[in-house]
């Protein structure tokens, strides 16, 4: 985890749900993302954050106080010191156990934390049927239908090939923090995302909150949000497939591994 997830909520829903003060999507250079039922690395996704104003960022005003913003970022973190942005698709996850010290993530963990809203995510369980092994995809989501607030990190990478005033001079990218899966989800995959509960959104997003112990305490394994799951079509295996049909439970006459996981 986490290699694919679902981001189907619309911008207006997220503005209300996360009490957004500045909508950076509406006035950004890119169109609003469409609902995505098969988010893969390097795709554009929504992120909630409270960045410090930057003079060098186009549109930033140095006297603005931090405020909760909704932005679009690319999934796959590019460290600020990277020579180019080509490796961003590899850094989609950061391990909670090492996020505070790993060079690619430690600065972002200290000052650039975000929430990545998701409707749910996919994992694959290895199963044996008739002597053959295959991987069955599962859709994992909250029982109450609410959004999952993935604990995330974001970074800004400066494209030196572009002038300062170019709208794409700064590349915004992000990663999702993961941890060891609990027993139930562990039957599907040994890792799971960390989430931030509503009560801790402000603490997590505060750029002045940099104490590692306090930050670790705000993160919880996704199971804390009350998750459930069901097997879904193998069509999700291909990133070319997208649409609400991907999260529909398999019917009784379709192949599925025996037993219930939740």
ABEGO torsion letter per residue (X at the ends): OBABBBBABBAAAAAAAAGBABBAAAABABBBBBBBABBBBGBBBBBBBBBBBBAABBGBBAABBBBBBBBBBBBGBBBAABABAAAAAABABBBAAAAAABAAAAAAAAABBBBBBBAEBBBBBBBBBGGBBBBBBBBBBBAAGBBBBBBBBBBBBBBAABBAABAAABBBBBBBBBBBBBAAAAAABABBBBBBBAAAAAAAABAABABAAAAAAABBBAAAAGBBBBBBBAAAABAABBEAAAABBBBAABBBBBEBAX
